Amino acid sequence: MYVIGTVALLANVVGTYRAGDRARTRRLALVLGAYLWLAFPVPWAPLVLLFPETVPGAAIELAAIDGLVFGWMLQLAMAFLPAVVVSLGNETQDVVSLLDMGVETVGRPSWVQIASVNVGMLALWGTAVPPLAGLTDPLTLVGYLLIAVAWAFLVADLWTALTPRAPVTGPATESLSE
């Protein structure tokens, strides 16, 4: 049921995207990436139950938790949280209209941000693969560093969304009004 529901949700998201103006490719990439990491643990669960001595259950459980937090929640936050923050301080525009606007109003996710969070998640999931057991520490470090890069982009977008944009005033603009 879970897999069927997730596939139906993603089919709806992609269908809506294809029917629209296709201006939010990066946001769509974050949403699809988020649901990839949410659904990724599903095929592993039967293997952990059927082959507990072969499949490392603890490592998969840790990777699944990282996938939920960093792969799913962080990507959805990167896609939509800056627009939500701006809309809370703007009484005339809702979140959807802000998402349609350009970079000057709400920061758009960058491809570096999208790539770093997804490659970081791939590295963290690599820690659960038995042949890569000797590389657990470097994979964990690389994974968290790449996720930190994506997190830094989100913090910068939130900072931009939270700082008020006051009109520029100074001697040059004051002399024009006189």
VMD Tcl script that builds the backbone (N, CA, C; Angstrom):
set m [mol new atoms 534]
animate dup $m
set s [atomselect $m all]
$s set {name element resname resid chain x y z} {
  {N N MET 1 A 0.825 -1.194 0.000}
  {CA C MET 1 A 0.000 0.000 0.000}
  {C C MET 1 A 0.870 1.259 0.000}
  {N N TYR 2 A 1.932 1.218 0.793}
  {CA C TYR 2 A 2.825 2.368 0.885}
  {C C TYR 2 A 3.451 2.686 -0.474}
  {N N VAL 3 A 3.962 1.675 -1.132}
  {CA C VAL 3 A 4.618 1.866 -2.427}
  {C C VAL 3 A 3.611 2.358 -3.457}
  {N N ILE 4 A 2.422 1.787 -3.481}
  {CA C ILE 4 A 1.384 2.196 -4.428}
  {C C ILE 4 A 1.002 3.665 -4.173}
  {N N GLY 5 A 0.833 4.029 -2.914}
  {CA C GLY 5 A 0.499 5.418 -2.580}
  {C C GLY 5 A 1.598 6.388 -2.969}
  {N N THR 6 A 2.849 6.016 -2.732}
  {CA C THR 6 A 3.973 6.882 -3.093}
  {C C THR 6 A 4.078 7.037 -4.603}
  {N N VAL 7 A 3.900 5.942 -5.337}
  {CA C VAL 7 A 3.945 6.013 -6.800}
  {C C VAL 7 A 2.803 6.884 -7.326}
  {N N ALA 8 A 1.608 6.749 -6.752}
  {CA C ALA 8 A 0.473 7.583 -7.174}
  {C C ALA 8 A 0.745 9.056 -6.879}
  {N N LEU 9 A 1.319 9.348 -5.723}
  {CA C LEU 9 A 1.662 10.723 -5.372}
  {C C LEU 9 A 2.661 11.304 -6.364}
  {N N LEU 10 A 3.713 10.553 -6.656}
  {CA C LEU 10 A 4.740 11.034 -7.582}
  {C C LEU 10 A 4.204 11.169 -9.002}
  {N N ALA 11 A 3.331 10.263 -9.417}
  {CA C ALA 11 A 2.712 10.379 -10.741}
  {C C ALA 11 A 1.880 11.658 -10.815}
  {N N ASN 12 A 1.191 11.982 -9.748}
  {CA C ASN 12 A 0.407 13.213 -9.690}
  {C C ASN 12 A 1.322 14.437 -9.746}
  {N N VAL 13 A 2.424 14.415 -9.000}
  {CA C VAL 13 A 3.363 15.541 -8.990}
  {C C VAL 13 A 3.960 15.747 -10.378}
  {N N VAL 14 A 4.427 14.674 -10.997}
  {CA C VAL 14 A 5.044 14.781 -12.323}
  {C C VAL 14 A 4.003 15.190 -13.368}
  {N N GLY 15 A 2.797 14.651 -13.281}
  {CA C GLY 15 A 1.739 15.035 -14.221}
  {C C GLY 15 A 1.383 16.503 -14.098}
  {N N THR 16 A 1.301 17.000 -12.877}
  {CA C THR 16 A 1.017 18.413 -12.664}
  {C C THR 16 A 2.151 19.271 -13.201}
  {N N TYR 17 A 3.379 18.834 -12.979}
  {CA C TYR 17 A 4.537 19.565 -13.492}
  {C C TYR 17 A 4.514 19.629 -15.020}
  {N N ARG 18 A 4.239 18.514 -15.641}
  {CA C ARG 18 A 4.227 18.477 -17.114}
  {C C ARG 18 A 3.090 19.311 -17.688}
  {N N ALA 19 A 1.977 19.416 -16.968}
  {CA C ALA 19 A 0.837 20.204 -17.448}
  {C C ALA 19 A 1.030 21.697 -17.209}
  {N N GLY 20 A 1.961 22.047 -16.318}
  {CA C GLY 20 A 2.177 23.454 -15.981}
  {C C GLY 20 A 3.191 24.120 -16.878}
  {N N ASP 21 A 3.744 25.228 -16.358}
  {CA C ASP 21 A 4.675 26.024 -17.151}
  {C C ASP 21 A 6.119 25.522 -17.062}
  {N N ARG 22 A 6.386 24.550 -16.227}
  {CA C ARG 22 A 7.702 23.915 -16.081}
  {C C ARG 22 A 8.792 24.898 -15.676}
  {N N ALA 23 A 8.461 25.837 -14.843}
  {CA C ALA 23 A 9.432 26.830 -14.399}
  {C C ALA 23 A 10.139 26.409 -13.113}
  {N N ARG 24 A 9.690 25.357 -12.493}
  {CA C ARG 24 A 10.236 24.962 -11.194}
  {C C ARG 24 A 10.953 23.617 -11.274}
  {N N THR 25 A 11.844 23.443 -12.220}
  {CA C THR 25 A 12.530 22.171 -12.419}
  {C C THR 25 A 13.346 21.783 -11.196}
  {N N ARG 26 A 14.023 22.748 -10.587}
  {CA C ARG 26 A 14.853 22.436 -9.422}
  {C C ARG 26 A 14.004 22.032 -8.226}
  {N N ARG 27 A 12.885 22.678 -8.054}
  {CA C ARG 27 A 12.001 22.289 -6.942}
  {C C ARG 27 A 11.455 20.881 -7.180}
  {N N LEU 28 A 11.112 20.581 -8.433}
  {CA C LEU 28 A 10.643 19.233 -8.755}
  {C C LEU 28 A 11.750 18.211 -8.487}
  {N N ALA 29 A 12.984 18.545 -8.831}
  {CA C ALA 29 A 14.105 17.636 -8.575}
  {C C ALA 29 A 14.257 17.368 -7.085}
  {N N LEU 30 A 14.075 18.380 -6.255}
  {CA C LEU 30 A 14.147 18.181 -4.802}
  {C C LEU 30 A 13.012 17.297 -4.304}
  {N N VAL 31 A 11.816 17.519 -4.817}
  {CA C VAL 31 A 10.669 16.699 -4.394}
  {C C VAL 31 A 10.866 15.245 -4.822}
  {N N LEU 32 A 11.285 15.024 -6.066}
  {CA C LEU 32 A 11.506 13.654 -6.533}
  {C C LEU 32 A 12.650 12.991 -5.778}
  {N N GLY 33 A 13.713 13.745 -5.520}
  {CA C GLY 33 A 14.815 13.206 -4.722}
  {C C GLY 33 A 14.374 12.865 -3.315}
  {N N ALA 34 A 13.545 13.705 -2.741}
  {CA C ALA 34 A 13.047 13.449 -1.391}
  {C C ALA 34 A 12.277 12.132 -1.331}
  {N N TYR 35 A 11.411 11.915 -2.297}
  {CA C TYR 35 A 10.622 10.689 -2.280}
  {C C TYR 35 A 11.428 9.468 -2.693}
  {N N LEU 36 A 12.493 9.674 -3.449}
  {CA C LEU 36 A 13.414 8.564 -3.735}
  {C C LEU 36 A 14.011 8.035 -2.433}
  {N N TRP 37 A 14.505 8.946 -1.589}
  {CA C TRP 37 A 15.135 8.516 -0.335}
  {C C TRP 37 A 14.115 8.060 0.688}
  {N N LEU 38 A 12.872 8.481 0.558}
  {CA C LEU 38 A 11.830 7.982 1.454}
  {C C LEU 38 A 11.455 6.552 1.090}
  {N N ALA 39 A 11.425 6.241 -0.204}
  {CA C ALA 39 A 11.041 4.900 -0.659}
  {C C ALA 39 A 12.222 3.937 -0.739}
  {N N PHE 40 A 13.439 4.443 -0.726}
  {CA C PHE 40 A 14.620 3.601 -0.897}
  {C C PHE 40 A 14.726 2.468 0.132}
  {N N PRO 41 A 14.380 2.666 1.403}
  {CA C PRO 41 A 14.502 1.570 2.376}
  {C C PRO 41 A 13.478 0.448 2.216}
  {N N VAL 42 A 12.420 0.688 1.472}
  {CA C VAL 42 A 11.336 -0.294 1.386}
  {C C VAL 42 A 11.824 -1.670 0.920}
  {N N PRO 43 A 12.616 -1.783 -0.147}
  {CA C PRO 43 A 13.050 -3.124 -0.563}
  {C C PRO 43 A 14.034 -3.789 0.404}
  {N N TRP 44 A 14.669 -2.987 1.256}
  {CA C TRP 44 A 15.630 -3.553 2.190}
  {C C TRP 44 A 14.959 -4.256 3.368}
  {N N ALA 45 A 13.778 -3.842 3.746}
  {CA C ALA 45 A 13.110 -4.395 4.930}
  {C C ALA 45 A 12.930 -5.910 4.861}
  {N N PRO 46 A 12.439 -6.479 3.766}
  {CA C PRO 46 A 12.314 -7.937 3.734}
  {C C PRO 46 A 13.666 -8.650 3.828}
  {N N LEU 47 A 14.700 -8.057 3.246}
  {CA C LEU 47 A 16.023 -8.682 3.312}
  {C C LEU 47 A 16.557 -8.715 4.738}
  {N N VAL 48 A 16.309 -7.664 5.498}
  {CA C VAL 48 A 16.750 -7.632 6.895}
  {C C VAL 48 A 16.018 -8.701 7.698}
  {N N LEU 49 A 14.735 -8.895 7.406}
  {CA C LEU 49 A 13.954 -9.888 8.134}
  {C C LEU 49 A 14.284 -11.314 7.710}
  {N N LEU 50 A 14.509 -11.531 6.413}
  {CA C LEU 50 A 14.750 -12.883 5.911}
  {C C LEU 50 A 16.192 -13.351 6.077}
  {N N PHE 51 A 17.134 -12.426 6.027}
  {CA C PHE 51 A 18.549 -12.785 6.114}
  {C C PHE 51 A 19.248 -11.938 7.173}
  {N N PRO 52 A 18.866 -12.079 8.436}
  {CA C PRO 52 A 19.435 -11.196 9.467}
  {C C PRO 52 A 20.938 -11.392 9.681}
  {N N GLU 53 A 21.452 -12.572 9.387}
  {CA C GLU 53 A 22.888 -12.798 9.582}
  {C C GLU 53 A 23.718 -12.258 8.415}
  {N N THR 54 A 23.108 -12.005 7.269}
  {CA C THR 54 A 23.825 -11.528 6.092}
  {C C THR 54 A 23.662 -10.025 5.889}
  {N N VAL 55 A 22.465 -9.518 6.056}
  {CA C VAL 55 A 22.166 -8.111 5.819}
  {C C VAL 55 A 22.318 -7.347 7.132}
  {N N PRO 56 A 23.149 -6.302 7.146}
  {CA C PRO 56 A 23.398 -5.554 8.388}
  {C C PRO 56 A 22.216 -4.674 8.789}
  {N N GLY 57 A 21.366 -5.193 9.632}
  {CA C GLY 57 A 20.149 -4.478 10.028}
  {C C GLY 57 A 20.416 -3.144 10.692}
  {N N ALA 58 A 21.407 -3.076 11.585}
  {CA C ALA 58 A 21.680 -1.821 12.305}
  {C C ALA 58 A 22.161 -0.738 11.343}
  {N N ALA 59 A 23.030 -1.108 10.405}
  {CA C ALA 59 A 23.544 -0.122 9.438}
  {C C ALA 59 A 22.428 0.370 8.520}
  {N N ILE 60 A 21.560 -0.532 8.117}
  {CA C ILE 60 A 20.438 -0.134 7.248}
  {C C ILE 60 A 19.460 0.748 8.021}
  {N N GLU 61 A 19.238 0.428 9.290}
  {CA C GLU 61 A 18.346 1.250 10.109}
  {C C GLU 61 A 18.896 2.665 10.257}
  {N N LEU 62 A 20.194 2.796 10.500}
  {CA C LEU 62 A 20.806 4.113 10.626}
  {C C LEU 62 A 20.734 4.873 9.304}
  {N N ALA 63 A 21.022 4.202 8.198}
  {CA C ALA 63 A 20.946 4.848 6.886}
  {C C ALA 63 A 19.505 5.260 6.568}
  {N N ALA 64 A 18.540 4.450 6.981}
  {CA C ALA 64 A 17.136 4.787 6.730}
  {C C ALA 64 A 16.722 6.022 7.524}
  {N N ILE 65 A 17.211 6.142 8.752}
  {CA C ILE 65 A 16.903 7.335 9.553}
  {C C ILE 65 A 17.537 8.563 8.925}
  {N N ASP 66 A 18.800 8.442 8.482}
  {CA C ASP 66 A 19.443 9.552 7.776}
  {C C ASP 66 A 18.670 9.899 6.511}
  {N N GLY 67 A 18.197 8.876 5.810}
  {CA C GLY 67 A 17.412 9.106 4.599}
  {C C GLY 67 A 16.127 9.853 4.880}
  {N N LEU 68 A 15.491 9.533 5.995}
  {CA C LEU 68 A 14.255 10.215 6.362}
  {C C LEU 68 A 14.525 11.679 6.701}
  {N N VAL 69 A 15.569 11.911 7.498}
  {CA C VAL 69 A 15.843 13.275 7.949}
  {C C VAL 69 A 16.476 14.115 6.847}
  {N N PHE 70 A 17.580 13.631 6.283}
  {CA C PHE 70 A 18.328 14.437 5.316}
  {C C PHE 70 A 17.846 14.240 3.882}
  {N N GLY 71 A 17.463 13.040 3.546}
  {CA C GLY 71 A 17.039 12.775 2.177}
  {C C GLY 71 A 15.639 13.268 1.898}
  {N N TRP 72 A 14.729 13.093 2.853}
  {CA C TRP 72 A 13.334 13.459 2.613}
  {C C TRP 72 A 13.012 14.840 3.187}
  {N N MET 73 A 13.141 14.987 4.498}
  {CA C MET 73 A 12.717 16.230 5.140}
  {C C MET 73 A 13.553 17.433 4.702}
  {N N LEU 74 A 14.875 17.269 4.606}
  {CA C LEU 74 A 15.729 18.389 4.227}
  {C C LEU 74 A 15.446 18.833 2.794}
  {N N GLN 75 A 15.231 17.885 1.900}
  {CA C GLN 75 A 14.978 18.276 0.509}
  {C C GLN 75 A 13.637 18.994 0.370}
  {N N LEU 76 A 12.624 18.535 1.084}
  {CA C LEU 76 A 11.342 19.244 1.026}
  {C C LEU 76 A 11.467 20.630 1.650}
  {N N ALA 77 A 12.249 20.740 2.725}
  {CA C ALA 77 A 12.485 22.059 3.331}
  {C C ALA 77 A 13.224 22.969 2.361}
  {N N MET 78 A 14.221 22.439 1.659}
  {CA C MET 78 A 14.963 23.247 0.694}
  {C C MET 78 A 14.063 23.710 -0.442}
  {N N ALA 79 A 13.114 22.890 -0.817}
  {CA C ALA 79 A 12.231 23.235 -1.929}
  {C C ALA 79 A 11.222 24.311 -1.559}
  {N N PHE 80 A 10.706 24.273 -0.339}
  {CA C PHE 80 A 9.549 25.116 -0.034}
  {C C PHE 80 A 9.695 26.063 1.157}
  {N N LEU 81 A 10.569 25.792 2.106}
  {CA C LEU 81 A 10.623 26.596 3.326}
  {C C LEU 81 A 10.946 28.070 3.085}
  {N N PRO 82 A 11.904 28.428 2.211}
  {CA C PRO 82 A 12.120 29.870 1.989}
  {C C PRO 82 A 10.867 30.596 1.498}
  {N N ALA 83 A 10.103 29.976 0.629}
  {CA C ALA 83 A 8.870 30.609 0.141}
  {C C ALA 83 A 7.835 30.730 1.257}
  {N N VAL 84 A 7.758 29.741 2.118}
  {CA C VAL 84 A 6.823 29.807 3.242}
  {C C VAL 84 A 7.211 30.948 4.178}
  {N N VAL 85 A 8.498 31.092 4.453}
  {CA C VAL 85 A 8.964 32.162 5.339}
  {C C VAL 85 A 8.641 33.528 4.745}
  {N N VAL 86 A 8.889 33.706 3.456}
  {CA C VAL 86 A 8.585 34.988 2.807}
  {C C VAL 86 A 7.083 35.246 2.832}
  {N N SER 87 A 6.275 34.228 2.596}
  {CA C SER 87 A 4.822 34.433 2.566}
  {C C SER 87 A 4.263 34.791 3.937}
  {N N LEU 88 A 4.911 34.333 5.006}
  {CA C LEU 88 A 4.440 34.692 6.342}
  {C C LEU 88 A 4.616 36.180 6.620}
  {N N GLY 89 A 5.630 36.776 6.026}
  {CA C GLY 89 A 5.856 38.202 6.212}
  {C C GLY 89 A 5.238 39.060 5.132}
  {N N ASN 90 A 4.543 38.460 4.189}
  {CA C ASN 90 A 3.973 39.196 3.069}
  {C C ASN 90 A 2.473 38.926 3.040}
  {N N GLU 91 A 1.703 39.940 3.354}
  {CA C GLU 91 A 0.251 39.761 3.451}
  {C C GLU 91 A -0.441 39.688 2.099}
  {N N THR 92 A 0.229 40.098 1.031}
  {CA C THR 92 A -0.429 40.162 -0.266}
  {C C THR 92 A -0.168 38.952 -1.148}
  {N N GLN 93 A 0.831 38.130 -0.825}
  {CA C GLN 93 A 1.149 37.002 -1.687}
  {C C GLN 93 A 1.110 35.702 -0.901}
  {N N ASP 94 A 0.608 34.657 -1.555}
  {CA C ASP 94 A 0.612 33.343 -0.935}
  {C C ASP 94 A 1.852 32.572 -1.387}
  {N N VAL 95 A 2.029 31.386 -0.833}
  {CA C VAL 95 A 3.225 30.582 -1.107}
  {C C VAL 95 A 3.321 30.217 -2.580}
  {N N VAL 96 A 2.219 29.828 -3.198}
  {CA C VAL 96 A 2.247 29.385 -4.597}
  {C C VAL 96 A 2.687 30.518 -5.514}
  {N N SER 97 A 2.160 31.708 -5.308}
  {CA C SER 97 A 2.577 32.822 -6.174}
  {C C SER 97 A 4.037 33.185 -5.941}
  {N N LEU 98 A 4.522 33.041 -4.721}
  {CA C LEU 98 A 5.938 33.302 -4.455}
  {C C LEU 98 A 6.835 32.272 -5.122}
  {N N LEU 99 A 6.391 31.027 -5.186}
  {CA C LEU 99 A 7.192 29.998 -5.849}
  {C C LEU 99 A 7.301 30.258 -7.340}
  {N N ASP 100 A 6.297 30.909 -7.913}
  {CA C ASP 100 A 6.316 31.217 -9.332}
  {C C ASP 100 A 7.204 32.411 -9.664}
  {N N MET 101 A 7.547 33.201 -8.643}
  {CA C MET 101 A 8.333 34.409 -8.898}
  {C C MET 101 A 9.807 34.059 -9.055}
  {N N GLY 102 A 10.572 35.018 -9.400}
  {CA C GLY 102 A 11.993 34.821 -9.683}
  {C C GLY 102 A 12.859 34.765 -8.455}
  {N N VAL 103 A 14.147 34.702 -8.698}
  {CA C VAL 103 A 15.158 34.571 -7.662}
  {C C VAL 103 A 15.160 35.770 -6.719}
  {N N GLU 104 A 14.812 36.946 -7.215}
  {CA C GLU 104 A 14.906 38.131 -6.382}
  {C C GLU 104 A 13.928 38.101 -5.206}
  {N N THR 105 A 12.839 37.378 -5.286}
  {CA C THR 105 A 11.891 37.309 -4.186}
  {C C THR 105 A 12.177 36.122 -3.276}
  {N N VAL 106 A 12.296 34.956 -3.852}
  {CA C VAL 106 A 12.544 33.735 -3.095}
  {C C VAL 106 A 13.668 32.984 -3.808}
  {N N GLY 107 A 14.707 32.655 -3.062}
  {CA C GLY 107 A 15.816 31.930 -3.658}
  {C C GLY 107 A 15.376 30.589 -4.217}
  {N N ARG 108 A 15.847 30.295 -5.410}
  {CA C ARG 108 A 15.560 28.996 -6.003}
  {C C ARG 108 A 16.675 28.040 -5.634}
  {N N PRO 109 A 16.347 26.788 -5.427}
  {CA C PRO 109 A 17.409 25.823 -5.122}
  {C C PRO 109 A 18.400 25.756 -6.286}
  {N N SER 110 A 19.659 25.509 -5.956}
  {CA C SER 110 A 20.668 25.399 -7.010}
  {C C SER 110 A 20.912 23.926 -7.321}
  {N N TRP 111 A 21.461 23.671 -8.500}
  {CA C TRP 111 A 21.773 22.296 -8.878}
  {C C TRP 111 A 22.893 21.746 -8.008}
  {N N VAL 112 A 23.788 22.602 -7.522}
  {CA C VAL 112 A 24.840 22.155 -6.602}
  {C C VAL 112 A 24.209 21.637 -5.318}
  {N N GLN 113 A 23.239 22.359 -4.822}
  {CA C GLN 113 A 22.512 21.966 -3.611}
  {C C GLN 113 A 21.816 20.620 -3.815}
  {N N ILE 114 A 21.157 20.474 -4.930}
  {CA C ILE 114 A 20.425 19.230 -5.219}
  {C C ILE 114 A 21.387 18.068 -5.354}
  {N N ALA 115 A 22.466 18.275 -6.091}
  {CA C ALA 115 A 23.444 17.203 -6.284}
  {C C ALA 115 A 24.130 16.844 -4.974}
  {N N SER 116 A 24.497 17.841 -4.184}
  {CA C SER 116 A 25.234 17.541 -2.954}
  {C C SER 116 A 24.387 16.766 -1.949}
  {N N VAL 117 A 23.122 17.102 -1.809}
  {CA C VAL 117 A 22.301 16.372 -0.840}
  {C C VAL 117 A 22.053 14.941 -1.314}
  {N N ASN 118 A 21.863 14.741 -2.610}
  {CA C ASN 118 A 21.592 13.392 -3.097}
  {C C ASN 118 A 22.843 12.524 -3.153}
  {N N VAL 119 A 23.980 13.086 -3.532}
  {CA C VAL 119 A 25.222 12.314 -3.500}
  {C C VAL 119 A 25.624 12.033 -2.048}
  {N N GLY 120 A 25.367 12.997 -1.167}
  {CA C GLY 120 A 25.617 12.771 0.258}
  {C C GLY 120 A 24.781 11.628 0.805}
  {N N MET 121 A 23.527 11.572 0.405}
  {CA C MET 121 A 22.665 10.465 0.843}
  {C C MET 121 A 23.141 9.138 0.263}
  {N N LEU 122 A 23.590 9.151 -0.972}
  {CA C LEU 122 A 24.129 7.935 -1.579}
  {C C LEU 122 A 25.346 7.446 -0.793}
  {N N ALA 123 A 26.201 8.368 -0.373}
  {CA C ALA 123 A 27.363 7.987 0.436}
  {C C ALA 123 A 26.927 7.411 1.778}
  {N N LEU 124 A 25.917 8.016 2.413}
  {CA C LEU 124 A 25.444 7.486 3.697}
  {C C LEU 124 A 24.814 6.115 3.537}
  {N N TRP 125 A 24.108 5.884 2.435}
  {CA C TRP 125 A 23.559 4.551 2.188}
  {C C TRP 125 A 24.667 3.561 1.851}
  {N N GLY 126 A 25.774 4.046 1.301}
  {CA C GLY 126 A 26.912 3.173 1.028}
  {C C GLY 126 A 27.495 2.566 2.288}
  {N N THR 127 A 27.293 3.226 3.428}
  {CA C THR 127 A 27.793 2.679 4.694}
  {C C THR 127 A 27.052 1.416 5.103}
  {N N ALA 128 A 25.878 1.185 4.543}
  {CA C ALA 128 A 25.084 0.006 4.900}
  {C C ALA 128 A 25.355 -1.185 3.985}
  {N N VAL 129 A 26.167 -0.987 2.951}
  {CA C VAL 129 A 26.456 -2.062 1.996}
  {C C VAL 129 A 27.647 -2.867 2.509}
  {N N PRO 130 A 27.471 -4.177 2.734}
  {CA C PRO 130 A 28.549 -4.984 3.322}
  {C C PRO 130 A 29.899 -4.929 2.586}
  {N N PRO 131 A 29.965 -4.938 1.254}
  {CA C PRO 131 A 31.290 -4.861 0.615}
  {C C PRO 131 A 32.029 -3.551 0.889}
  {N N LEU 132 A 31.323 -2.504 1.283}
  {CA C LEU 132 A 31.950 -1.215 1.572}
  {C C LEU 132 A 32.179 -1.008 3.071}
  {N N ALA 133 A 32.139 -2.086 3.850}
  {CA C ALA 133 A 32.256 -1.985 5.305}
  {C C ALA 133 A 33.563 -1.328 5.729}
  {N N GLY 134 A 34.640 -1.515 4.980}
  {CA C GLY 134 A 35.916 -0.894 5.322}
  {C C GLY 134 A 35.955 0.594 5.070}
  {N N LEU 135 A 35.004 1.110 4.319}
  {CA C LEU 135 A 34.953 2.533 3.978}
  {C C LEU 135 A 33.871 3.290 4.743}
  {N N THR 136 A 33.383 2.712 5.807}
  {CA C THR 136 A 32.264 3.312 6.540}
  {C C THR 136 A 32.584 4.726 7.028}
  {N N ASP 137 A 33.743 4.900 7.655}
  {CA C ASP 137 A 34.086 6.223 8.193}
  {C C ASP 137 A 34.257 7.271 7.091}
  {N N PRO 138 A 35.036 6.994 6.028}
  {CA C PRO 138 A 35.140 8.010 4.971}
  {C C PRO 138 A 33.817 8.289 4.273}
  {N N LEU 139 A 33.011 7.254 4.040}
  {CA C LEU 139 A 31.707 7.482 3.404}
  {C C LEU 139 A 30.803 8.332 4.285}
  {N N THR 140 A 30.839 8.083 5.588}
  {CA C THR 140 A 30.026 8.876 6.513}
  {C C THR 140 A 30.478 10.335 6.503}
  {N N LEU 141 A 31.788 10.551 6.536}
  {CA C LEU 141 A 32.315 11.913 6.513}
  {C C LEU 141 A 31.936 12.639 5.225}
  {N N VAL 142 A 32.146 11.988 4.097}
  {CA C VAL 142 A 31.799 12.593 2.807}
  {C C VAL 142 A 30.301 12.864 2.723}
  {N N GLY 143 A 29.503 11.902 3.172}
  {CA C GLY 143 A 28.049 12.081 3.131}
  {C C GLY 143 A 27.588 13.276 3.936}
  {N N TYR 144 A 28.072 13.383 5.167}
  {CA C TYR 144 A 27.652 14.508 6.003}
  {C C TYR 144 A 28.210 15.842 5.505}
  {N N LEU 145 A 29.416 15.844 4.953}
  {CA C LEU 145 A 29.962 17.087 4.390}
  {C C LEU 145 A 29.132 17.561 3.194}
  {N N LEU 146 A 28.755 16.635 2.335}
  {CA C LEU 146 A 27.931 17.020 1.186}
  {C C LEU 146 A 26.551 17.505 1.624}
  {N N ILE 147 A 25.999 16.877 2.634}
  {CA C ILE 147 A 24.705 17.332 3.158}
  {C C ILE 147 A 24.861 18.699 3.810}
  {N N ALA 148 A 26.005 18.945 4.447}
  {CA C ALA 148 A 26.262 20.259 5.049}
  {C C ALA 148 A 26.316 21.351 3.980}
  {N N VAL 149 A 26.854 21.025 2.805}
  {CA C VAL 149 A 26.864 21.995 1.705}
  {C C VAL 149 A 25.425 22.362 1.333}
  {N N ALA 150 A 24.578 21.359 1.181}
  {CA C ALA 150 A 23.172 21.622 0.853}
  {C C ALA 150 A 22.487 22.405 1.967}
  {N N TRP 151 A 22.803 22.064 3.208}
  {CA C TRP 151 A 22.240 22.752 4.370}
  {C C TRP 151 A 22.661 24.225 4.358}
  {N N ALA 152 A 23.911 24.506 3.981}
  {CA C ALA 152 A 24.400 25.889 3.926}
  {C C ALA 152 A 23.603 26.699 2.904}
  {N N PHE 153 A 23.284 26.096 1.773}
  {CA C PHE 153 A 22.446 26.780 0.781}
  {C C PHE 153 A 21.077 27.108 1.370}
  {N N LEU 154 A 20.491 26.163 2.120}
  {CA C LEU 154 A 19.188 26.402 2.735}
  {C C LEU 154 A 19.276 27.531 3.759}
  {N N VAL 155 A 20.314 27.541 4.570}
  {CA C VAL 155 A 20.484 28.598 5.567}
  {C C VAL 155 A 20.613 29.957 4.883}
  {N N ALA 156 A 21.370 30.010 3.793}
  {CA C ALA 156 A 21.509 31.275 3.053}
  {C C ALA 156 A 20.159 31.715 2.476}
  {N N ASP 157 A 19.395 30.774 1.933}
  {CA C ASP 157 A 18.064 31.124 1.404}
  {C C ASP 157 A 17.135 31.606 2.510}
  {N N LEU 158 A 17.193 30.950 3.663}
  {CA C LEU 158 A 16.352 31.380 4.787}
  {C C LEU 158 A 16.780 32.748 5.300}
  {N N TRP 159 A 18.087 32.986 5.365}
  {CA C TRP 159 A 18.585 34.296 5.804}
  {C C TRP 159 A 18.071 35.387 4.862}
  {N N THR 160 A 18.149 35.129 3.578}
  {CA C THR 160 A 17.657 36.083 2.588}
  {C C THR 160 A 16.158 36.305 2.750}
  {N N ALA 161 A 15.431 35.232 3.034}
  {CA C ALA 161 A 13.978 35.346 3.196}
  {C C ALA 161 A 13.609 36.099 4.472}
  {N N LEU 162 A 14.429 35.978 5.507}
  {CA C LEU 162 A 14.102 36.598 6.788}
  {C C LEU 162 A 14.557 38.046 6.908}
  {N N THR 163 A 15.544 38.446 6.126}
  {CA C THR 163 A 16.018 39.830 6.232}
  {C C THR 163 A 15.099 40.742 5.445}
  {N N PRO 164 A 14.636 41.793 6.075}
  {CA C PRO 164 A 13.711 42.699 5.369}
  {C C PRO 164 A 14.444 43.463 4.271}
  {N N ARG 165 A 13.733 43.683 3.210}
  {CA C ARG 165 A 14.280 44.437 2.084}
  {C C ARG 165 A 13.773 45.873 2.170}
  {N N ALA 166 A 14.591 46.727 2.756}
  {CA C ALA 166 A 14.216 48.133 2.895}
  {C C ALA 166 A 14.630 48.886 1.638}
  {N N PRO 167 A 13.888 49.908 1.282}
  {CA C PRO 167 A 14.295 50.704 0.121}
  {C C PRO 167 A 15.632 51.385 0.399}
  {N N VAL 168 A 16.412 51.538 -0.643}
  {CA C VAL 168 A 17.711 52.160 -0.510}
  {C C VAL 168 A 17.518 53.665 -0.387}
  {N N THR 169 A 18.066 54.228 0.684}
  {CA C THR 169 A 18.015 55.681 0.859}
  {C C THR 169 A 19.419 56.165 1.156}
  {N N GLY 170 A 19.670 57.342 0.841}
  {CA C GLY 170 A 20.978 57.914 1.087}
  {C C GLY 170 A 21.054 59.286 0.444}
  {N N PRO 171 A 22.229 59.884 0.448}
  {CA C PRO 171 A 22.374 61.246 -0.092}
  {C C PRO 171 A 21.934 61.355 -1.542}
  {N N ALA 172 A 22.214 60.342 -2.360}
  {CA C ALA 172 A 21.855 60.437 -3.784}
  {C C ALA 172 A 20.340 60.431 -3.978}
  {N N THR 173 A 19.617 59.626 -3.246}
  {CA C THR 173 A 18.161 59.574 -3.415}
  {C C THR 173 A 17.489 60.744 -2.732}
  {N N GLU 174 A 18.080 61.266 -1.655}
  {CA C GLU 174 A 17.475 62.403 -0.969}
  {C C GLU 174 A 17.583 63.679 -1.790}
  {N N SER 175 A 18.688 63.838 -2.529}
  {CA C SER 175 A 18.848 65.057 -3.325}
  {C C SER 175 A 17.901 65.063 -4.523}
  {N N LEU 176 A 17.498 63.885 -5.000}
  {CA C LEU 176 A 16.549 63.820 -6.102}
  {C C LEU 176 A 15.149 64.266 -5.691}
  {N N SER 177 A 14.803 64.036 -4.432}
  {CA C SER 177 A 13.458 64.379 -3.991}
  {C C SER 177 A 13.322 65.846 -3.640}
  {N N GLU 178 A 14.416 66.562 -3.514}
  {CA C GLU 178 A 14.350 67.982 -3.132}
  {C C GLU 178 A 14.033 68.857 -4.257}
}
mol reanalyze $m
mol bondsrecalc $m
mol representation Tube
mol addrep $m
